[in-house]
């Protein structure tokens, strides 16, 4: 095992983060690896949703608050594990690849929702984009992943 084995875990504003976090923590314990938590605030979601009263300025603030809250919950629940954490704005796939290189990650864990039909045909998931561009092993955790 290399000296500083790091697992990068990519999170976003979806509600499925617990499964991917639990799996990453499990692997980090097994591999005695340091976790790098990356929470990406998707720049496209910062546009807000005027129909429900969320203006663009409020959207960024709300998404940033969600990110800080999510990362804090993870850190608080797992104080025994070594973490680095980053919250960035941007295109999720681009930011994940950049962070993997920046922190010299040994492995990447990302979650993907299961999509079917025309939506999945026309729009690639963040996980698919990352897998195609990554230069390190990528573990993709779905809603149905059992371990």
CORDA-V427005 format. One record per pair of residues at least 6 apart in sequence whose ideal C-beta (glycine too) atoms are under 8 Angstrom apart, sorted by sequence separation. I is the first residue (numbers start at 1). J is the second residue. D is the distance in whole Angstrom. If there is no record, write none. Layout:
i = [I	I]
j = [J	J]
d = [D	D]
//
This chain:
i = [11	27	28	48	99	28	48	88	131	48	54	75	100	115	130	11	47	48	74	131	11	25	46	48	49	75	115	9	24	48	88	127	9	47	96	113	46	86	112	127	45	46	71	96	112	9	112	71	110	111	112	7	46	110	45	41	68	84	7	67	110	7	42	41	108	41	64	7	5	7	9	11	41	108	5	6	7	9	11	12	5	6	7	8	9	10	11	12	13	39	108	110	112	114	5	6	7	9	11	12	13	60	107	108	109	110	111	112	113	114	1	4	6	8	10	12	96	106	107	108	109	110	111	112	113	114	1	39	105	106	107	108	110	111	13	39	107	109	93	97	37	92	96	100	101	100	93	97	100	37	93	97	93	46	35	37	39	41	43	35	36	37	38	39	41	43	44	34	35	36	37	38	39	40	41	42	43	34	35	36	37	39	40	41	42	13	34	36	38	40	42	29	40	13	17	21	25	28	13	40	11	25	40	38	38	11	11	38	36	36	36	33	33	12	27	10	27	24	10	23	8	10	20	20	8	20	8	19	17	8	16	6	8	14	16	6	7	10	6	7	8	9	10	14	4	6	7	8	9	10	11	5	6	7	8	9	10	5	7	2	27	12	10	23	23	10	20	26	19	23	19	23	19	16]
j = [17	33	34	54	105	35	55	95	138	56	62	83	108	123	138	20	56	57	83	140	21	35	56	58	59	85	125	20	35	59	99	138	21	59	108	125	59	99	125	140	59	60	85	110	126	24	127	87	126	127	128	24	63	127	63	60	87	103	27	87	130	28	63	63	130	64	87	31	31	33	35	37	67	134	32	33	34	36	38	39	33	34	35	36	37	38	39	40	41	67	136	138	140	142	34	35	36	38	40	41	42	89	136	137	138	139	140	141	142	143	31	34	36	38	40	42	126	136	137	138	139	140	141	142	143	144	32	70	136	137	138	139	141	142	45	71	139	141	126	130	71	126	130	134	135	135	129	133	136	74	130	134	133	89	81	83	85	87	89	82	83	84	85	86	88	90	91	82	83	84	85	86	87	88	89	90	91	83	84	85	86	88	89	90	91	63	84	86	88	90	92	81	92	66	70	74	78	81	67	95	67	81	96	95	96	70	71	99	99	103	105	106	107	92	107	92	109	109	96	109	96	99	109	110	99	111	100	111	111	103	111	103	105	111	113	104	105	108	105	106	107	108	109	113	104	106	107	108	109	110	111	106	107	108	109	110	111	107	109	106	139	126	126	139	141	130	141	147	141	145	143	147	145	143]
d = [5	7	7	4	7	5	5	5	5	4	7	6	6	8	6	7	6	8	8	7	7	7	6	7	7	7	7	6	6	4	7	8	7	7	7	7	5	6	5	5	7	5	5	7	7	4	4	7	7	7	7	6	7	5	6	7	7	7	6	5	6	5	8	5	7	6	7	7	6	5	6	7	6	6	7	6	7	7	7	7	4	5	5	5	5	5	5	6	7	4	6	6	5	6	7	8	7	7	7	8	7	8	6	7	8	8	7	7	7	6	7	7	5	6	7	6	7	6	5	5	5	6	5	6	7	7	7	6	6	8	8	7	7	7	7	6	7	6	5	7	6	5	5	7	8	8	4	5	6	6	5	7	7	7	6	6	7	7	6	7	8	7	8	7	7	6	8	4	5	5	4	5	5	6	5	8	6	7	7	8	7	8	8	8	7	6	7	7	7	7	6	7	4	6	6	6	6	6	7	5	8	6	7	7	6	6	8	5	7	5	6	7	8	6	8	7	7	5	5	6	7	8	6	7	6	4	5	7	7	6	6	6	4	7	7	7	7	7	5	7	7	8	7	7	7	5	5	5	5	5	8	5	8	8	7	8	8	8	6	6	8	7	8	8	5	7	5	7	6	7	7	6	7	6]
//
